[in-house]
Amino acid sequence: MWIERDISFKVTENTDVIQIFRGPRQCGKSSLILHLDPGFKELSLDDISLRELAQSDPELFLKQFELEKLFIDEAQYAPALFPALKRKADLYKREHKRSKTILRLTGSNQILMDKNVKESLAGRASFFELNTLSVAEILAAKNCSIQDILYKGGWPELHADETKDPKKFLNDYLSSYIEKDIILAAGIQKSREFFKFIKLLAGRVGGILELSTFSNDVGVDSKTIKEWISVLEKMHIICLVPPYANNLSSRLIKSPKFYFIDTGLACRLQGWTGPEPIMTSPQQGPLFENLVFSELYKMKINYLLDFEIFHWRSRDGEEIDFLIQRSPNNFIFIEAKVSPTRLHDYKNFPQVRSIFKNRIPPLFQCHQEGDHIIGDRIPLAKLKEFLISDF
């Protein structure tokens, strides 16, 4: 079962000689490339023999595959290959005097991929960030409850094949991806503490990032926690949402909030084995808030939407989940609520009145169920429709 990806139009419209697809393992990079153009010859550097040849003799590696269109999967494993790819791209442009995509590269290890690209392909490639499936992409392809999406996350395999066991899939993913692409690539020495740390992150999704608190709970210093956060961001596991700030916001909390880009990983790290128990747990609210953030984030990336995402929390107890800014004077607030509830009197929050004065942003509530936008109530299934409209 093929699930159409929103990012497809950006890929097909682009004609740069080299296209680079970034994103975590098994988010659908290879499937998308081959679906858009099966004429690309796929070579995976997960294959040890291919990897060794690409690293030891990159020119011979490319000569063996003199096809016009080449797709190299997990290219970061052969750093020596990148200068040869640069030469191949430059030669193609000189000979054909036109731009056409002939090289597509993927990399799930963002740390290694960025290093190689910056050194050899800067200015010669276009980049596409692929995430796991959005709620909108899933619902466009199949009937599925929001609660099921929250539990499984957006992993294409879990939605294309209903026989897949989410618990086993995500357990295998965590053990292979965390160990293979994160701990080893980032040179993390304290693997046990690192696993403990990401489990604590999952248990506190939507919270304020307090380095000292995590430092005490994990048993490492704050500097290490900060480095680990940076690694998880680069590897597309988590995302930090900064606080809104201007010269009038001295009473607002200055630390970022944190979310997992995919809720399936957060649910598995929390230990859930199905969607039903989550519905009656204290984690239902934070996990749904995480799912709303994930949808905001993916829509921004997939559709090149020009907005920034902030959080709003003051020292006086004012709190609104998300503040979306489209321009210097164009804001909206979004609250994530599992079920529609009465909107609180946010217009009388002292900090909201102090900062926005007579231009207080409208507040919208994003909730779990429903198929229609009614006033200021937006079902999560319709958040994409709302975001791509001119709000």
NUTORKOL-440076 format. One record per residue (C-alpha): chain; x, y, z. Coordinates in nm, 2 decimals. Last residue first. Layout:
BEGIN
+--------+--------+--------+--------+
: cadena :      x :      y :      z :
+--------+--------+--------+--------+
:      A :      X :      Y :      Z :
...
+--------+--------+--------+--------+
// end
This chain:
BEGIN
+--------+--------+--------+--------+
: cadena :      x :      y :      z :
+--------+--------+--------+--------+
:      A :  -0.52 :   3.23 :   0.85 :
:      A :  -0.46 :   3.21 :   0.48 :
:      A :  -0.53 :   2.84 :   0.42 :
:      A :  -0.24 :   2.60 :   0.43 :
:      A :  -0.26 :   2.58 :   0.81 :
:      A :  -0.64 :   2.53 :   0.84 :
:      A :  -0.65 :   2.25 :   0.58 :
:      A :  -0.35 :   2.08 :   0.76 :
:      A :  -0.52 :   2.11 :   1.09 :
:      A :  -0.83 :   1.93 :   0.96 :
:      A :  -0.76 :   1.58 :   1.10 :
:      A :  -0.66 :   1.75 :   1.42 :
:      A :  -1.01 :   1.88 :   1.46 :
:      A :  -1.01 :   2.27 :   1.47 :
:      A :  -1.24 :   2.46 :   1.71 :
:      A :  -1.23 :   2.84 :   1.67 :
:      A :  -1.54 :   2.85 :   1.45 :
:      A :  -1.63 :   2.50 :   1.35 :
:      A :  -1.36 :   2.32 :   1.15 :
:      A :  -1.52 :   2.00 :   1.04 :
:      A :  -1.43 :   1.63 :   1.06 :
:      A :  -1.43 :   1.55 :   1.43 :
:      A :  -1.20 :   1.40 :   1.69 :
:      A :  -0.88 :   1.49 :   1.87 :
:      A :  -0.89 :   1.86 :   1.95 :
:      A :  -0.71 :   2.18 :   1.82 :
:      A :  -0.84 :   2.49 :   2.00 :
:      A :  -0.79 :   2.83 :   1.83 :
:      A :  -0.70 :   3.15 :   2.01 :
:      A :  -0.70 :   3.49 :   1.82 :
:      A :  -0.40 :   3.71 :   1.87 :
:      A :  -0.43 :   4.02 :   2.09 :
:      A :  -0.38 :   4.33 :   1.88 :
:      A :  -0.50 :   4.60 :   2.13 :
:      A :  -0.21 :   4.53 :   2.38 :
:      A :   0.00 :   4.24 :   2.24 :
:      A :   0.27 :   4.24 :   2.50 :
:      A :   0.10 :   4.37 :   2.81 :
:      A :  -0.23 :   4.22 :   2.74 :
:      A :  -0.08 :   3.87 :   2.69 :
:      A :   0.14 :   3.92 :   2.99 :
:      A :  -0.16 :   4.02 :   3.22 :
:      A :  -0.38 :   3.73 :   3.10 :
:      A :  -0.71 :   3.89 :   3.04 :
:      A :  -0.74 :   3.79 :   2.67 :
:      A :  -0.67 :   3.43 :   2.78 :
:      A :  -1.01 :   3.38 :   2.95 :
:      A :  -1.01 :   3.01 :   2.91 :
:      A :  -1.17 :   2.84 :   2.61 :
:      A :  -1.44 :   2.60 :   2.72 :
:      A :  -1.34 :   2.24 :   2.63 :
:      A :  -1.32 :   2.04 :   2.31 :
:      A :  -1.17 :   1.69 :   2.38 :
:      A :  -0.80 :   1.59 :   2.36 :
:      A :  -0.70 :   1.96 :   2.39 :
:      A :  -0.41 :   2.12 :   2.21 :
:      A :  -0.42 :   2.50 :   2.24 :
:      A :  -0.32 :   2.72 :   1.94 :
:      A :  -0.25 :   3.09 :   1.97 :
:      A :  -0.24 :   3.30 :   1.65 :
:      A :   0.00 :   3.57 :   1.54 :
:      A :   0.05 :   3.82 :   1.25 :
:      A :   0.23 :   4.14 :   1.34 :
:      A :   0.59 :   4.06 :   1.27 :
:      A :   0.49 :   3.79 :   1.02 :
:      A :   0.35 :   3.43 :   1.03 :
:      A :   0.39 :   3.37 :   1.40 :
:      A :   0.23 :   3.07 :   1.57 :
:      A :   0.20 :   3.07 :   1.95 :
:      A :   0.16 :   2.72 :   2.09 :
:      A :   0.06 :   2.56 :   2.41 :
:      A :  -0.09 :   2.85 :   2.60 :
:      A :   0.01 :   2.91 :   2.96 :
:      A :  -0.02 :   3.19 :   3.21 :
:      A :   0.10 :   3.09 :   3.56 :
:      A :   0.26 :   3.42 :   3.67 :
:      A :   0.61 :   3.31 :   3.56 :
:      A :   0.47 :   3.31 :   3.21 :
:      A :   0.43 :   3.03 :   2.95 :
:      A :   0.38 :   3.07 :   2.58 :
:      A :   0.54 :   2.83 :   2.33 :
:      A :   0.68 :   2.93 :   1.99 :
:      A :   0.63 :   2.80 :   1.64 :
:      A :   0.75 :   3.01 :   1.34 :
:      A :   0.56 :   3.05 :   1.02 :
:      A :   0.63 :   3.06 :   0.64 :
:      A :   0.49 :   2.73 :   0.52 :
:      A :   0.74 :   2.53 :   0.31 :
:      A :   0.46 :   2.28 :   0.24 :
:      A :   0.63 :   1.97 :   0.38 :
:      A :   0.84 :   2.14 :   0.64 :
:      A :   0.57 :   2.36 :   0.80 :
:      A :   0.32 :   2.09 :   0.77 :
:      A :   0.56 :   1.85 :   0.95 :
:      A :   0.62 :   2.09 :   1.24 :
:      A :   0.25 :   2.17 :   1.29 :
:      A :   0.16 :   1.80 :   1.27 :
:      A :   0.43 :   1.71 :   1.52 :
:      A :   0.32 :   1.99 :   1.76 :
:      A :  -0.04 :   1.85 :   1.75 :
:      A :   0.10 :   1.50 :   1.82 :
:      A :   0.30 :   1.63 :   2.11 :
:      A :  -0.01 :   1.80 :   2.26 :
:      A :  -0.18 :   1.46 :   2.22 :
:      A :   0.11 :   1.30 :   2.41 :
:      A :   0.09 :   1.56 :   2.69 :
:      A :  -0.29 :   1.51 :   2.73 :
:      A :  -0.29 :   1.13 :   2.72 :
:      A :   0.00 :   1.10 :   2.97 :
:      A :  -0.23 :   1.12 :   3.27 :
:      A :  -0.38 :   0.78 :   3.16 :
:      A :  -0.73 :   0.70 :   3.05 :
:      A :  -0.67 :   0.72 :   2.68 :
:      A :  -0.32 :   0.57 :   2.70 :
:      A :  -0.46 :   0.24 :   2.80 :
:      A :  -0.65 :   0.21 :   2.46 :
:      A :  -0.36 :   0.28 :   2.22 :
:      A :  -0.15 :  -0.03 :   2.28 :
:      A :   0.17 :  -0.16 :   2.44 :
:      A :   0.27 :   0.16 :   2.62 :
:      A :   0.62 :   0.16 :   2.78 :
:      A :   0.70 :   0.53 :   2.79 :
:      A :   0.98 :   0.47 :   2.54 :
:      A :   0.72 :   0.31 :   2.31 :
:      A :   0.48 :   0.60 :   2.34 :
:      A :   0.76 :   0.86 :   2.27 :
:      A :   0.88 :   0.66 :   1.97 :
:      A :   0.53 :   0.65 :   1.83 :
:      A :   0.48 :   1.02 :   1.90 :
:      A :   0.72 :   1.11 :   1.62 :
:      A :   0.90 :   1.45 :   1.62 :
:      A :   0.94 :   1.41 :   2.00 :
:      A :   0.87 :   1.73 :   2.19 :
:      A :   1.07 :   1.98 :   2.40 :
:      A :   0.98 :   2.31 :   2.55 :
:      A :   1.24 :   2.59 :   2.54 :
:      A :   1.36 :   2.80 :   2.84 :
:      A :   1.29 :   3.17 :   2.88 :
:      A :   0.97 :   3.16 :   3.09 :
:      A :   0.78 :   3.49 :   3.03 :
:      A :   0.79 :   3.77 :   3.28 :
:      A :   1.06 :   3.97 :   3.09 :
:      A :   0.84 :   3.97 :   2.78 :
:      A :   0.83 :   4.34 :   2.68 :
:      A :   1.15 :   4.35 :   2.48 :
:      A :   1.04 :   4.05 :   2.28 :
:      A :   1.03 :   3.68 :   2.34 :
:      A :   0.82 :   3.38 :   2.25 :
:      A :   0.96 :   3.07 :   2.41 :
:      A :   1.16 :   2.82 :   2.19 :
:      A :   1.02 :   2.49 :   2.08 :
:      A :   1.29 :   2.22 :   2.08 :
:      A :   1.26 :   1.92 :   1.85 :
:      A :   1.33 :   1.56 :   1.92 :
:      A :   1.43 :   1.25 :   1.72 :
:      A :   1.55 :   1.42 :   1.40 :
:      A :   1.91 :   1.31 :   1.43 :
:      A :   2.03 :   1.67 :   1.47 :
:      A :   1.79 :   1.73 :   1.75 :
:      A :   1.89 :   1.41 :   1.93 :
:      A :   2.25 :   1.51 :   1.91 :
:      A :   2.19 :   1.86 :   2.04 :
:      A :   1.99 :   1.73 :   2.33 :
:      A :   2.28 :   1.49 :   2.41 :
:      A :   2.53 :   1.78 :   2.41 :
:      A :   2.30 :   1.98 :   2.65 :
:      A :   2.27 :   1.68 :   2.88 :
:      A :   2.65 :   1.64 :   2.88 :
:      A :   2.70 :   2.01 :   2.97 :
:      A :   2.44 :   1.97 :   3.25 :
:      A :   2.66 :   1.70 :   3.42 :
:      A :   2.56 :   1.33 :   3.43 :
:      A :   2.36 :   1.14 :   3.69 :
:      A :   2.04 :   1.09 :   3.50 :
:      A :   1.80 :   1.26 :   3.75 :
:      A :   2.04 :   1.53 :   3.86 :
:      A :   2.14 :   1.63 :   3.51 :
:      A :   1.78 :   1.61 :   3.39 :
:      A :   1.69 :   1.86 :   3.66 :
:      A :   1.99 :   2.08 :   3.58 :
:      A :   1.91 :   2.09 :   3.21 :
:      A :   1.56 :   2.22 :   3.26 :
:      A :   1.38 :   2.18 :   2.93 :
:      A :   1.02 :   2.29 :   2.99 :
:      A :   0.77 :   2.01 :   2.94 :
:      A :   0.58 :   1.90 :   2.63 :
:      A :   0.70 :   1.55 :   2.65 :
:      A :   0.80 :   1.45 :   3.01 :
:      A :   0.80 :   1.07 :   2.99 :
:      A :   0.96 :   1.07 :   2.66 :
:      A :   1.25 :   1.29 :   2.79 :
:      A :   1.29 :   1.05 :   3.08 :
:      A :   1.32 :   0.76 :   2.84 :
:      A :   1.57 :   0.96 :   2.64 :
:      A :   1.78 :   1.02 :   2.95 :
:      A :   1.78 :   0.66 :   3.07 :
:      A :   1.90 :   0.55 :   2.72 :
:      A :   2.18 :   0.80 :   2.75 :
:      A :   2.27 :   0.69 :   3.10 :
:      A :   2.32 :   0.34 :   2.98 :
:      A :   2.51 :   0.45 :   2.67 :
:      A :   2.77 :   0.65 :   2.87 :
:      A :   3.04 :   0.68 :   2.61 :
:      A :   2.85 :   0.87 :   2.34 :
:      A :   3.08 :   0.90 :   2.03 :
:      A :   2.82 :   1.08 :   1.83 :
:      A :   2.83 :   0.82 :   1.55 :
:      A :   2.83 :   0.53 :   1.79 :
:      A :   2.55 :   0.64 :   2.02 :
:      A :   2.33 :   0.78 :   1.74 :
:      A :   2.34 :   0.57 :   1.43 :
:      A :   2.40 :   0.22 :   1.54 :
:      A :   2.29 :   0.22 :   1.90 :
:      A :   1.99 :   0.45 :   1.88 :
:      A :   1.89 :   0.32 :   1.54 :
:      A :   1.93 :  -0.05 :   1.61 :
:      A :   1.78 :  -0.07 :   1.96 :
:      A :   1.52 :   0.19 :   1.91 :
:      A :   1.40 :   0.05 :   1.58 :
:      A :   1.39 :  -0.30 :   1.71 :
:      A :   1.17 :  -0.19 :   2.00 :
:      A :   0.96 :   0.02 :   1.76 :
:      A :   0.89 :  -0.27 :   1.52 :
:      A :   0.83 :  -0.51 :   1.81 :
:      A :   0.58 :  -0.29 :   1.98 :
:      A :   0.41 :  -0.18 :   1.66 :
:      A :   0.34 :  -0.54 :   1.55 :
:      A :   0.32 :  -0.54 :   1.17 :
:      A :   0.00 :  -0.71 :   1.04 :
:      A :  -0.15 :  -0.38 :   0.94 :
:      A :   0.11 :  -0.32 :   0.67 :
:      A :   0.10 :   0.02 :   0.51 :
:      A :   0.04 :   0.20 :   0.84 :
:      A :   0.31 :   0.03 :   1.04 :
:      A :   0.56 :   0.03 :   0.76 :
:      A :   0.51 :   0.41 :   0.70 :
:      A :   0.61 :   0.50 :   1.05 :
:      A :   0.38 :   0.80 :   1.15 :
:      A :   0.34 :   0.73 :   1.52 :
:      A :   0.19 :   0.40 :   1.62 :
:      A :   0.03 :   0.52 :   1.95 :
:      A :  -0.07 :   0.87 :   1.83 :
:      A :  -0.19 :   0.73 :   1.50 :
:      A :  -0.41 :   0.48 :   1.68 :
:      A :  -0.55 :   0.75 :   1.90 :
:      A :  -0.63 :   0.97 :   1.59 :
:      A :  -0.83 :   0.68 :   1.46 :
:      A :  -0.76 :   0.54 :   1.11 :
:      A :  -0.94 :   0.52 :   0.78 :
:      A :  -0.68 :   0.50 :   0.51 :
:      A :  -0.48 :   0.70 :   0.25 :
:      A :  -0.58 :   1.07 :   0.32 :
:      A :  -0.59 :   0.99 :   0.69 :
:      A :  -0.22 :   0.89 :   0.69 :
:      A :  -0.10 :   1.19 :   0.50 :
:      A :  -0.30 :   1.43 :   0.72 :
:      A :  -0.17 :   1.27 :   1.04 :
:      A :   0.18 :   1.32 :   0.91 :
:      A :   0.40 :   1.04 :   0.80 :
:      A :   0.75 :   1.01 :   0.94 :
:      A :   0.98 :   1.29 :   0.84 :
:      A :   1.16 :   1.38 :   0.52 :
:      A :   1.38 :   1.68 :   0.49 :
:      A :   1.47 :   1.76 :   0.13 :
:      A :   1.80 :   1.92 :   0.04 :
:      A :   1.93 :   2.06 :  -0.29 :
:      A :   2.29 :   2.00 :  -0.40 :
:      A :   2.59 :   2.18 :  -0.54 :
:      A :   2.63 :   2.48 :  -0.31 :
:      A :   2.81 :   2.28 :  -0.05 :
:      A :   2.88 :   1.93 :  -0.19 :
:      A :   3.23 :   1.84 :  -0.06 :
:      A :   3.30 :   1.95 :   0.30 :
:      A :   2.95 :   2.06 :   0.40 :
:      A :   2.80 :   1.75 :   0.25 :
:      A :   3.04 :   1.51 :   0.44 :
:      A :   2.99 :   1.68 :   0.77 :
:      A :   2.61 :   1.70 :   0.73 :
:      A :   2.59 :   1.33 :   0.65 :
:      A :   2.79 :   1.22 :   0.94 :
:      A :   2.58 :   1.40 :   1.20 :
:      A :   2.25 :   1.34 :   1.01 :
:      A :   2.28 :   0.96 :   1.02 :
:      A :   1.98 :   0.87 :   0.82 :
:      A :   2.14 :   0.96 :   0.49 :
:      A :   2.00 :   0.96 :   0.14 :
:      A :   2.15 :   1.05 :  -0.19 :
:      A :   1.99 :   1.12 :  -0.53 :
:      A :   2.21 :   1.17 :  -0.83 :
:      A :   2.09 :   1.23 :  -1.19 :
:      A :   1.87 :   1.53 :  -1.14 :
:      A :   1.87 :   1.75 :  -1.45 :
:      A :   2.02 :   2.09 :  -1.50 :
:      A :   2.13 :   2.20 :  -1.84 :
:      A :   2.46 :   2.26 :  -2.02 :
:      A :   2.49 :   1.89 :  -2.09 :
:      A :   2.86 :   1.85 :  -2.08 :
:      A :   2.94 :   2.12 :  -1.83 :
:      A :   2.65 :   2.02 :  -1.60 :
:      A :   2.74 :   1.65 :  -1.61 :
:      A :   3.11 :   1.72 :  -1.54 :
:      A :   3.02 :   1.93 :  -1.23 :
:      A :   2.79 :   1.65 :  -1.10 :
:      A :   3.05 :   1.38 :  -1.15 :
:      A :   3.32 :   1.59 :  -0.99 :
:      A :   3.10 :   1.65 :  -0.68 :
:      A :   3.02 :   1.28 :  -0.66 :
:      A :   3.39 :   1.20 :  -0.66 :
:      A :   3.44 :   1.45 :  -0.38 :
:      A :   3.16 :   1.27 :  -0.19 :
:      A :   3.28 :   0.91 :  -0.22 :
:      A :   3.56 :   0.94 :   0.03 :
:      A :   3.30 :   0.99 :   0.31 :
:      A :   3.16 :   0.64 :   0.25 :
:      A :   2.91 :   0.56 :   0.53 :
:      A :   2.73 :   0.89 :   0.48 :
:      A :   2.58 :   0.76 :   0.15 :
:      A :   2.31 :   0.57 :   0.34 :
:      A :   2.13 :   0.50 :   0.01 :
:      A :   2.29 :   0.59 :  -0.32 :
:      A :   2.04 :   0.65 :  -0.61 :
:      A :   2.20 :   0.68 :  -0.95 :
:      A :   2.05 :   0.82 :  -1.27 :
:      A :   2.26 :   0.83 :  -1.59 :
:      A :   2.39 :   0.47 :  -1.55 :
:      A :   2.76 :   0.43 :  -1.55 :
:      A :   2.75 :   0.20 :  -1.25 :
:      A :   3.09 :   0.03 :  -1.24 :
:      A :   3.24 :   0.37 :  -1.31 :
:      A :   3.09 :   0.51 :  -0.99 :
:      A :   3.26 :   0.25 :  -0.77 :
:      A :   3.59 :   0.28 :  -0.97 :
:      A :   3.60 :   0.65 :  -0.90 :
:      A :   3.51 :   0.59 :  -0.54 :
:      A :   3.81 :   0.35 :  -0.48 :
:      A :   3.85 :   0.27 :  -0.11 :
:      A :   3.53 :   0.43 :   0.03 :
:      A :   3.29 :   0.33 :  -0.25 :
:      A :   3.45 :  -0.01 :  -0.27 :
:      A :   3.42 :  -0.07 :   0.11 :
:      A :   3.06 :   0.05 :   0.11 :
:      A :   2.97 :  -0.18 :  -0.18 :
:      A :   3.11 :  -0.48 :   0.00 :
:      A :   2.95 :  -0.39 :   0.33 :
:      A :   2.60 :  -0.34 :   0.20 :
:      A :   2.45 :  -0.07 :   0.42 :
:      A :   2.60 :   0.14 :   0.14 :
:      A :   2.28 :   0.08 :  -0.06 :
:      A :   2.29 :   0.12 :  -0.43 :
:      A :   1.96 :   0.19 :  -0.61 :
:      A :   1.95 :   0.25 :  -0.99 :
:      A :   1.71 :   0.54 :  -1.06 :
:      A :   1.46 :   0.46 :  -1.33 :
:      A :   1.19 :   0.38 :  -1.07 :
:      A :   1.12 :   0.76 :  -1.05 :
:      A :   0.88 :   0.90 :  -0.79 :
:      A :   0.82 :   0.56 :  -0.63 :
:      A :   1.20 :   0.48 :  -0.61 :
:      A :   1.27 :   0.81 :  -0.43 :
:      A :   0.98 :   0.78 :  -0.20 :
:      A :   1.05 :   0.42 :  -0.10 :
:      A :   1.41 :   0.51 :  -0.02 :
:      A :   1.32 :   0.81 :   0.20 :
:      A :   1.03 :   0.64 :   0.38 :
:      A :   1.07 :   0.72 :   0.75 :
:      A :   1.26 :   0.39 :   0.79 :
:      A :   1.58 :   0.55 :   0.93 :
:      A :   1.56 :   0.91 :   1.03 :
:      A :   1.56 :   1.20 :   0.78 :
:      A :   1.76 :   1.37 :   0.51 :
:      A :   1.71 :   1.34 :   0.14 :
:      A :   1.99 :   1.49 :  -0.08 :
:      A :   1.93 :   1.58 :  -0.44 :
:      A :   2.22 :   1.63 :  -0.68 :
:      A :   2.19 :   1.76 :  -1.04 :
:      A :   1.93 :   2.02 :  -0.93 :
:      A :   1.60 :   1.98 :  -1.12 :
:      A :   1.34 :   2.05 :  -0.84 :
:      A :   0.97 :   2.04 :  -0.93 :
:      A :   0.96 :   1.66 :  -0.87 :
:      A :   1.10 :   1.69 :  -0.52 :
:      A :   0.89 :   1.98 :  -0.40 :
:      A :   0.57 :   1.80 :  -0.53 :
:      A :   0.66 :   1.49 :  -0.35 :
:      A :   0.68 :   1.66 :   0.00 :
:      A :   0.31 :   1.57 :   0.07 :
:      A :   0.38 :   1.20 :   0.06 :
:      A :   0.13 :   0.96 :  -0.09 :
:      A :   0.08 :   0.64 :   0.10 :
:      A :   0.15 :   0.33 :  -0.11 :
:      A :   0.00 :   0.00 :   0.00 :
+--------+--------+--------+--------+
// end
